[in-house]
Amino acid sequence: MDMSMQEEPIYTNTEFTTKGKKEKKNVQRKKVVARKCSNSYPYWCIYIILCHDINECASGTHNCHQHATCINTVGSFECICGANFTGDGMRCEANFCAANLDLCQHNGTCSDNTTSYSCSCDIWHTGERCEQEQDHLIMTTARIWADARTYCQSIGGDLATWGMRNTTVRNLIVANMLQTRAAPHYFIGLTDREKEGVWKYIDGVPVTKNNTNFNTGEPNGGLNAHCGGLNRASGYAMDDLNCNLRQSAICGRLLL
């Protein structure tokens, strides 16, 4: 007798309760298949196959990207990239800039990186999103360096630093704010008071040839010459000045 069987699926991926009604379940699936028991006899054999779903998301066996959400499905899973990321779920790349057109303010340039973004601001703005405007003003009342710094701090700023490091800003300040005045020197936020000969800006940025414009032969030390300033006689190049002499000063501040 030929007992070989031919499979003819009648129901596939259909679920039944004990009452014979259809019911959707994630945990258990019943697959009903009808097969001919033999070509020689007109009988049908009914097989019920029980399938148990494995939750890859819960078990951690999925391959979704770290910035994707794993969603369990019957017999499989899906990966969906999170907000501000794009990709197929198994690979998600930052998409902050395209998804948030106004992320960088005041015409700042937005750039995506691996996990976030960064904004490149123009010379008059700063902050994570270029949200803070910064400017400079001249302290016309002559004060010693320490008192000049106190004054700048009282108006929400400090002695000028970033504007002195940036050649473009420094030249604009000289052309538009200093050349019309008669003061011989202007204190800025530059000093070697902590250690003789080691100059740095008061915001902690060390001095380099690229972020200063000391006049030829300067700084040359000298009695109490531990405070930086711009010298009118040398075309407003930087000079080391006596901290205890009364001078005008340049303040830098953020406008919130």
VEXMARBA-294140 format. One record per residue (C-alpha): residue number from 0; chain; x, z, y. Coordinates in nm, 4 decimals, padded with zeros to 6 digits, m for minus. Example, Ala and Ser with C-alpha at 12.3 -4.5 7.8 and 13.67 -1.06 7.14 Angstrom:
residues 2
- 0 / A / 01.2300 / 00.7800 / m00.4500;
- 1 / A / 01.3670 / 00.7140 / m00.1060;
//
This chain:
residues 256
- 0 / A / 00.0000 / 00.0000 / 00.0000;
- 1 / A / 00.1322 / m00.0927 / 00.3385;
- 2 / A / 00.1240 / 00.2325 / 00.5395;
- 3 / A / 00.3101 / 00.0934 / 00.8440;
- 4 / A / 00.1353 / 00.1667 / 01.1713;
- 5 / A / 00.0763 / m00.0500 / 01.4782;
- 6 / A / 00.0336 / 00.1295 / 01.8073;
- 7 / A / m00.2461 / 00.0281 / 02.0399;
- 8 / A / m00.2667 / 00.2716 / 02.3339;
- 9 / A / m00.6252 / 00.3302 / 02.4394;
- 10 / A / m00.5747 / 00.6158 / 02.6882;
- 11 / A / m00.2482 / 00.6701 / 02.8718;
- 12 / A / m00.1711 / 00.9613 / 03.1068;
- 13 / A / m00.5337 / 01.0757 / 03.0913;
- 14 / A / m00.6045 / 01.4457 / 03.0622;
- 15 / A / m00.8921 / 01.6117 / 02.8787;
- 16 / A / m01.0279 / 01.9659 / 02.8703;
- 17 / A / m01.1764 / 02.1210 / 02.5615;
- 18 / A / m01.5139 / 01.9965 / 02.6813;
- 19 / A / m01.3929 / 01.6386 / 02.6952;
- 20 / A / m01.3952 / 01.6169 / 03.0768;
- 21 / A / m01.1085 / 01.4755 / 03.2789;
- 22 / A / m00.9012 / 01.7314 / 03.4645;
- 23 / A / m00.5774 / 01.6928 / 03.6582;
- 24 / A / m00.3017 / 01.9391 / 03.5833;
- 25 / A / 00.0674 / 01.9606 / 03.6745;
- 26 / A / 00.1713 / 02.2032 / 03.4037;
- 27 / A / 00.0372 / 02.0342 / 03.0919;
- 28 / A / m00.0572 / 01.6743 / 03.0208;
- 29 / A / m00.2436 / 01.5496 / 02.7135;
- 30 / A / m00.1798 / 01.1940 / 02.6111;
- 31 / A / m00.4361 / 01.0400 / 02.3758;
- 32 / A / m00.3205 / 00.7423 / 02.1705;
- 33 / A / m00.5146 / 00.5539 / 01.8988;
- 34 / A / m00.3225 / 00.3799 / 01.6231;
- 35 / A / m00.4232 / 00.1727 / 01.3220;
- 36 / A / m00.3267 / 00.3606 / 01.0109;
- 37 / A / m00.3057 / 00.0444 / 00.8035;
- 38 / A / m00.3832 / m00.3212 / 00.8257;
- 39 / A / m00.5605 / m00.2918 / 00.4897;
- 40 / A / m00.8126 / m00.0258 / 00.5921;
- 41 / A / m01.0373 / m00.0183 / 00.9010;
- 42 / A / m00.9509 / 00.3345 / 00.9946;
- 43 / A / m00.8153 / 00.4723 / 01.3208;
- 44 / A / m00.5969 / 00.7778 / 01.3581;
- 45 / A / m00.6169 / 00.9775 / 01.6851;
- 46 / A / m00.3030 / 01.1529 / 01.8073;
- 47 / A / m00.2883 / 01.4011 / 02.0965;
- 48 / A / 00.0555 / 01.4453 / 02.2484;
- 49 / A / 00.1152 / 01.7481 / 02.4745;
- 50 / A / 00.3630 / 01.6937 / 02.7622;
- 51 / A / 00.5044 / 01.9803 / 02.9726;
- 52 / A / 00.6289 / 01.8949 / 03.3217;
- 53 / A / 00.9718 / 02.0239 / 03.4301;
- 54 / A / 00.9905 / 02.1288 / 03.7960;
- 55 / A / 01.3269 / 01.9900 / 03.9049;
- 56 / A / 01.2795 / 02.1303 / 04.2557;
- 57 / A / 01.2379 / 02.4868 / 04.1311;
- 58 / A / 01.5102 / 02.4613 / 03.8700;
- 59 / A / 01.7631 / 02.3057 / 04.1080;
- 60 / A / 01.8254 / 02.0050 / 03.8852;
- 61 / A / 01.7268 / 01.7535 / 04.1549;
- 62 / A / 01.9740 / 01.5453 / 04.3563;
- 63 / A / 01.8079 / 01.5654 / 04.6975;
- 64 / A / 02.0339 / 01.5799 / 05.0027;
- 65 / A / 02.0908 / 01.9177 / 05.1668;
- 66 / A / 01.8822 / 01.8020 / 05.4639;
- 67 / A / 01.5972 / 01.6756 / 05.2450;
- 68 / A / 01.2936 / 01.8469 / 05.0953;
- 69 / A / 01.2349 / 01.8217 / 04.7213;
- 70 / A / 00.8720 / 01.7625 / 04.6174;
- 71 / A / 00.7848 / 01.7997 / 04.2520;
- 72 / A / 00.5692 / 01.5325 / 04.0884;
- 73 / A / 00.4430 / 01.4977 / 03.7315;
- 74 / A / 00.7375 / 01.3825 / 03.5279;
- 75 / A / 00.9681 / 01.3405 / 03.8270;
- 76 / A / 01.0326 / 01.4486 / 04.1882;
- 77 / A / 01.0628 / 01.3028 / 04.5378;
- 78 / A / 01.3199 / 01.3613 / 04.8124;
- 79 / A / 01.2135 / 01.3383 / 05.1762;
- 80 / A / 01.4642 / 01.3682 / 05.4633;
- 81 / A / 01.3861 / 01.6407 / 05.7135;
- 82 / A / 01.3031 / 01.6050 / 06.0812;
- 83 / A / 01.5808 / 01.4392 / 06.2853;
- 84 / A / 01.7343 / 01.2880 / 05.9701;
- 85 / A / 01.6815 / 00.9479 / 05.8102;
- 86 / A / 01.7576 / 00.8015 / 05.4662;
- 87 / A / 01.6282 / 00.7769 / 05.1119;
- 88 / A / 01.6237 / 01.1525 / 05.0545;
- 89 / A / 01.9299 / 01.1524 / 04.8331;
- 90 / A / 02.1314 / 01.0656 / 05.1414;
- 91 / A / 02.0171 / 01.1769 / 05.4852;
- 92 / A / 02.1984 / 01.0918 / 05.8088;
- 93 / A / 02.1455 / 01.2566 / 06.1458;
- 94 / A / 01.8991 / 01.0722 / 06.3664;
- 95 / A / 01.8600 / 01.3174 / 06.6524;
- 96 / A / 01.9332 / 01.0710 / 06.9317;
- 97 / A / 01.6891 / 00.7977 / 06.8253;
- 98 / A / 01.4161 / 01.0506 / 06.7434;
- 99 / A / 01.4543 / 01.2381 / 07.0747;
- 100 / A / 01.5179 / 00.9915 / 07.3557;
- 101 / A / 01.5395 / 01.2596 / 07.6270;
- 102 / A / 01.7680 / 01.4894 / 07.4294;
- 103 / A / 02.0548 / 01.4517 / 07.6780;
- 104 / A / 01.9422 / 01.5075 / 08.0352;
- 105 / A / 02.0662 / 01.3579 / 08.3617;
- 106 / A / 02.1722 / 01.0304 / 08.1961;
- 107 / A / 02.3973 / 01.2050 / 07.9450;
- 108 / A / 02.5098 / 00.9997 / 07.6454;
- 109 / A / 02.3805 / 01.1198 / 07.3070;
- 110 / A / 02.5897 / 01.0849 / 06.9896;
- 111 / A / 02.4856 / 01.1836 / 06.6357;
- 112 / A / 02.7330 / 01.3616 / 06.4116;
- 113 / A / 02.7095 / 01.4773 / 06.0517;
- 114 / A / 02.4579 / 01.7581 / 06.1009;
- 115 / A / 02.3612 / 01.7566 / 06.4676;
- 116 / A / 02.4298 / 01.5791 / 06.7979;
- 117 / A / 02.6407 / 01.6080 / 07.1108;
- 118 / A / 02.5900 / 01.5044 / 07.4725;
- 119 / A / 02.8580 / 01.3539 / 07.6951;
- 120 / A / 02.7747 / 01.4494 / 08.0532;
- 121 / A / 02.8734 / 01.2936 / 08.3822;
- 122 / A / 03.1141 / 01.4802 / 08.6057;
- 123 / A / 02.8391 / 01.6684 / 08.7917;
- 124 / A / 02.6590 / 01.8138 / 08.4908;
- 125 / A / 02.7414 / 02.0409 / 08.1988;
- 126 / A / 02.5719 / 02.2302 / 07.9158;
- 127 / A / 02.4722 / 02.1391 / 07.5601;
- 128 / A / 02.2160 / 01.8890 / 07.6913;
- 129 / A / 02.3726 / 01.8214 / 08.0345;
- 130 / A / 02.0950 / 02.0370 / 08.1751;
- 131 / A / 02.3091 / 02.2280 / 08.4240;
- 132 / A / 02.4124 / 02.0760 / 08.7548;
- 133 / A / 02.7442 / 02.1845 / 08.8948;
- 134 / A / 02.8818 / 02.1510 / 09.2447;
- 135 / A / 03.1499 / 02.2791 / 09.4810;
- 136 / A / 03.1483 / 02.4399 / 09.8211;
- 137 / A / 03.4155 / 02.5477 / 10.0647;
- 138 / A / 03.4680 / 02.9116 / 10.1582;
- 139 / A / 03.5675 / 02.8809 / 10.5247;
- 140 / A / 03.6373 / 03.2496 / 10.5893;
- 141 / A / 04.0002 / 03.3212 / 10.5029;
- 142 / A / 04.0416 / 03.5822 / 10.2292;
- 143 / A / 04.3107 / 03.6925 / 09.9863;
- 144 / A / 04.2851 / 03.5311 / 09.6411;
- 145 / A / 04.1102 / 03.8278 / 09.4711;
- 146 / A / 03.8525 / 03.8580 / 09.7493;
- 147 / A / 03.7979 / 03.4823 / 09.7510;
- 148 / A / 03.7173 / 03.4974 / 09.3819;
- 149 / A / 03.4755 / 03.7847 / 09.4402;
- 150 / A / 03.2987 / 03.5799 / 09.7066;
- 151 / A / 03.2644 / 03.2774 / 09.4781;
- 152 / A / 03.1221 / 03.4979 / 09.2044;
- 153 / A / 02.8714 / 03.6477 / 09.4496;
- 154 / A / 02.7146 / 03.3050 / 09.5023;
- 155 / A / 02.6843 / 03.2325 / 09.1317;
- 156 / A / 03.0175 / 03.0659 / 09.0630;
- 157 / A / 03.3909 / 03.1265 / 09.0624;
- 158 / A / 03.7039 / 02.9768 / 09.2107;
- 159 / A / 03.7109 / 02.6046 / 09.1260;
- 160 / A / 03.8424 / 02.5092 / 08.7818;
- 161 / A / 03.6764 / 02.2106 / 08.6097;
- 162 / A / 03.6636 / 02.0119 / 08.9339;
- 163 / A / 04.0362 / 02.0661 / 08.9814;
- 164 / A / 04.1119 / 01.9469 / 08.6277;
- 165 / A / 03.9135 / 01.6265 / 08.6750;
- 166 / A / 04.1059 / 01.3803 / 08.8908;
- 167 / A / 03.7928 / 01.1946 / 09.0027;
- 168 / A / 03.6141 / 01.5106 / 09.1147;
- 169 / A / 03.9244 / 01.6506 / 09.2806;
- 170 / A / 03.9753 / 01.3312 / 09.4821;
- 171 / A / 03.6098 / 01.3313 / 09.5886;
- 172 / A / 03.6387 / 01.6907 / 09.7076;
- 173 / A / 03.9536 / 01.6111 / 09.9053;
- 174 / A / 03.8064 / 01.2984 / 10.0641;
- 175 / A / 03.4630 / 01.4380 / 10.1473;
- 176 / A / 03.5159 / 01.8095 / 10.1977;
- 177 / A / 03.8779 / 01.8883 / 10.2876;
- 178 / A / 04.0175 / 01.6077 / 10.5023;
- 179 / A / 03.7710 / 01.6862 / 10.7813;
- 180 / A / 03.8901 / 02.0487 / 10.7970;
- 181 / A / 04.2023 / 02.2016 / 10.9437;
- 182 / A / 04.2772 / 02.4776 / 10.6921;
- 183 / A / 04.6336 / 02.4481 / 10.5550;
- 184 / A / 04.5611 / 02.5831 / 10.2054;
- 185 / A / 04.2671 / 02.6325 / 09.9696;
- 186 / A / 04.2778 / 02.8797 / 09.6824;
- 187 / A / 04.1511 / 02.7528 / 09.3452;
- 188 / A / 04.0973 / 02.9150 / 09.0036;
- 189 / A / 04.4557 / 02.8823 / 08.8861;
- 190 / A / 04.7082 / 03.1626 / 08.8352;
- 191 / A / 05.0076 / 03.3000 / 08.6451;
- 192 / A / 04.9333 / 03.6630 / 08.7317;
- 193 / A / 04.9084 / 03.7663 / 08.3665;
- 194 / A / 05.2498 / 03.6274 / 08.2764;
- 195 / A / 05.5067 / 03.4881 / 08.5155;
- 196 / A / 05.5494 / 03.1142 / 08.4736;
- 197 / A / 05.2533 / 03.0735 / 08.2341;
- 198 / A / 04.9857 / 02.9075 / 08.4432;
- 199 / A / 04.6273 / 02.8776 / 08.3327;
- 200 / A / 04.2842 / 02.8310 / 08.4804;
- 201 / A / 04.0697 / 03.1401 / 08.5163;
- 202 / A / 03.8170 / 03.0009 / 08.2662;
- 203 / A / 04.0880 / 03.0190 / 07.9999;
- 204 / A / 04.1931 / 02.6523 / 07.9918;
- 205 / A / 04.5742 / 02.6205 / 07.9716;
- 206 / A / 04.7604 / 02.4047 / 08.2203;
- 207 / A / 04.8864 / 02.0601 / 08.1175;
- 208 / A / 05.0306 / 01.7673 / 08.3093;
- 209 / A / 04.6999 / 01.5870 / 08.2665;
- 210 / A / 04.4781 / 01.8551 / 08.4199;
- 211 / A / 04.6920 / 01.9512 / 08.7212;
- 212 / A / 04.8628 / 01.7698 / 09.0074;
- 213 / A / 05.1345 / 02.0079 / 09.1223;
- 214 / A / 05.3480 / 01.8754 / 09.4038;
- 215 / A / 05.7046 / 01.7761 / 09.3174;
- 216 / A / 05.9099 / 02.0887 / 09.2458;
- 217 / A / 05.6025 / 02.3103 / 09.2140;
- 218 / A / 05.5255 / 02.5687 / 09.0982;
- 219 / A / 05.8595 / 02.7131 / 09.1998;
- 220 / A / 05.7823 / 03.0828 / 09.1814;
- 221 / A / 05.8598 / 03.2954 / 09.4818;
- 222 / A / 05.7452 / 03.6318 / 09.6100;
- 223 / A / 05.3844 / 03.6974 / 09.5014;
- 224 / A / 05.3306 / 03.3226 / 09.4577;
- 225 / A / 05.1086 / 03.3666 / 09.1554;
- 226 / A / 04.7905 / 03.1993 / 09.2774;
- 227 / A / 04.7217 / 02.8282 / 09.2741;
- 228 / A / 04.5870 / 02.6279 / 09.5651;
- 229 / A / 04.5759 / 02.2902 / 09.7336;
- 230 / A / 04.8315 / 02.2333 / 10.0085;
- 231 / A / 04.7260 / 02.0165 / 10.3020;
- 232 / A / 05.0875 / 01.9404 / 10.3954;
- 233 / A / 05.1502 / 01.7756 / 10.0565;
- 234 / A / 04.8333 / 01.5662 / 10.0570;
- 235 / A / 04.6313 / 01.8438 / 09.8894;
- 236 / A / 04.8500 / 01.8512 / 09.5806;
- 237 / A / 04.8615 / 02.1812 / 09.3924;
- 238 / A / 05.1009 / 02.4539 / 09.4980;
- 239 / A / 05.1724 / 02.8161 / 09.4037;
- 240 / A / 05.0656 / 03.0408 / 09.6903;
- 241 / A / 05.1084 / 03.4033 / 09.7844;
- 242 / A / 04.7995 / 03.5779 / 09.6477;
- 243 / A / 04.7938 / 03.8259 / 09.9354;
- 244 / A / 04.7854 / 03.5751 / 10.2180;
- 245 / A / 04.4419 / 03.4948 / 10.3609;
- 246 / A / 04.3363 / 03.1402 / 10.2856;
- 247 / A / 04.0214 / 02.9322 / 10.2565;
- 248 / A / 03.9034 / 02.8579 / 09.9013;
- 249 / A / 03.7052 / 02.6129 / 09.6883;
- 250 / A / 03.4204 / 02.7575 / 09.4807;
- 251 / A / 03.2651 / 02.5885 / 09.1816;
- 252 / A / 02.9192 / 02.6900 / 09.0598;
- 253 / A / 02.6296 / 02.5954 / 08.8354;
- 254 / A / 02.2931 / 02.5160 / 08.9889;
- 255 / A / 02.0306 / 02.6453 / 08.7447;
//
